[in-house]
Amino acid sequence: HKLMKIAEIKDMTVEELNTKLVELKKELFNLRFQHAVNQLENPHKMTEVKRDIARVMTVLNEKNA
């Protein structure tokens, strides 16, 4: 997972943003599961995914306003 740039997110359509949000939430769920069973190599990944979720939600709220 690479950190998404805000410009990259703003260029997406609402449908793409919703799809990306679902993907990110699934990824976060999987990371949390790996973390719970102590198999997560890089705990910082969870922070990156959470930030991407926040960015996507912010842009979605702007587009829906």
CYANA upper distance limits for C-alpha pairs under 8 A (distance plus 0.5 A):
  1 HIS  CA     45 LYS  CA      8.14
  1 HIS  CA     49 VAL  CA      8.36
  3 LEU  CA     48 GLU  CA      6.73
  3 LEU  CA     49 VAL  CA      8.05
  3 LEU  CA     52 ASP  CA      7.22
  4 MET  CA      8 GLU  CA      7.26
  4 MET  CA      9 ILE  CA      7.60
  4 MET  CA     52 ASP  CA      6.83
  5 LYS  CA      9 ILE  CA      6.98
  6 ILE  CA     10 LYS  CA      6.65
  6 ILE  CA     55 ARG  CA      7.42
  7 ALA  CA     11 ASP  CA      6.83
  8 GLU  CA     12 MET  CA      7.50
  9 ILE  CA     17 LEU  CA      7.97
  9 ILE  CA     55 ARG  CA      8.14
  9 ILE  CA     56 VAL  CA      7.01
  9 ILE  CA     59 VAL  CA      7.72
 10 LYS  CA     59 VAL  CA      6.82
 12 MET  CA     16 GLU  CA      6.27
 12 MET  CA     17 LEU  CA      6.65
 13 THR  CA     17 LEU  CA      6.64
 14 VAL  CA     18 ASN  CA      6.68
 14 VAL  CA     60 LEU  CA      7.08
 14 VAL  CA     63 LYS  CA      7.89
 15 GLU  CA     19 THR  CA      6.74
 16 GLU  CA     20 LYS  CA      6.54
 17 LEU  CA     21 LEU  CA      6.54
 17 LEU  CA     56 VAL  CA      6.86
 17 LEU  CA     60 LEU  CA      7.34
 18 ASN  CA     22 VAL  CA      6.89
 18 ASN  CA     60 LEU  CA      8.48
 19 THR  CA     23 GLU  CA      6.85
 20 LYS  CA     24 LEU  CA      6.59
 20 LYS  CA     56 VAL  CA      8.29
 21 LEU  CA     25 LYS  CA      6.62
 21 LEU  CA     53 ILE  CA      6.72
 21 LEU  CA     56 VAL  CA      7.14
 21 LEU  CA     57 MET  CA      8.10
 22 VAL  CA     26 LYS  CA      6.74
 23 GLU  CA     27 GLU  CA      6.69
 24 LEU  CA     28 LEU  CA      6.58
 24 LEU  CA     49 VAL  CA      6.96
 24 LEU  CA     52 ASP  CA      8.06
 24 LEU  CA     53 ILE  CA      6.86
 25 LYS  CA     29 PHE  CA      6.64
 25 LYS  CA     53 ILE  CA      7.86
 26 LYS  CA     30 ASN  CA      6.75
 27 GLU  CA     31 LEU  CA      6.64
 27 GLU  CA     49 VAL  CA      8.08
 28 LEU  CA     32 ARG  CA      6.57
 28 LEU  CA     46 MET  CA      6.84
 28 LEU  CA     49 VAL  CA      6.82
 28 LEU  CA     50 LYS  CA      7.81
 29 PHE  CA     33 PHE  CA      6.70
 30 ASN  CA     34 GLN  CA      6.69
 31 LEU  CA     35 HIS  CA      6.51
 31 LEU  CA     40 LEU  CA      7.40
 31 LEU  CA     45 LYS  CA      8.34
 31 LEU  CA     46 MET  CA      6.91
 32 ARG  CA     36 ALA  CA      6.59
 32 ARG  CA     46 MET  CA      8.00
 33 PHE  CA     37 VAL  CA      7.01
 34 GLN  CA     38 ASN  CA      6.58
 34 GLN  CA     39 GLN  CA      5.49
 34 GLN  CA     40 LEU  CA      5.62
 35 HIS  CA     39 GLN  CA      6.34
 35 HIS  CA     40 LEU  CA      5.40
 35 HIS  CA     43 PRO  CA      7.84
 43 PRO  CA     47 THR  CA      8.03
 44 HIS  CA     48 GLU  CA      7.04
 45 LYS  CA     49 VAL  CA      6.74
 46 MET  CA     50 LYS  CA      6.68
 47 THR  CA     51 ARG  CA      6.70
 48 GLU  CA     52 ASP  CA      6.76
 49 VAL  CA     53 ILE  CA      6.68
 50 LYS  CA     54 ALA  CA      6.77
 51 ARG  CA     55 ARG  CA      6.67
 52 ASP  CA     56 VAL  CA      6.62
 53 ILE  CA     57 MET  CA      6.60
 54 ALA  CA     58 THR  CA      6.54
 55 ARG  CA     59 VAL  CA      6.82
 56 VAL  CA     60 LEU  CA      6.59
 57 MET  CA     61 ASN  CA      6.59
 58 THR  CA     62 GLU  CA      6.79
 59 VAL  CA     63 LYS  CA      6.67
 60 LEU  CA     64 ASN  CA      6.58
 61 ASN  CA     65 ALA  CA      6.51
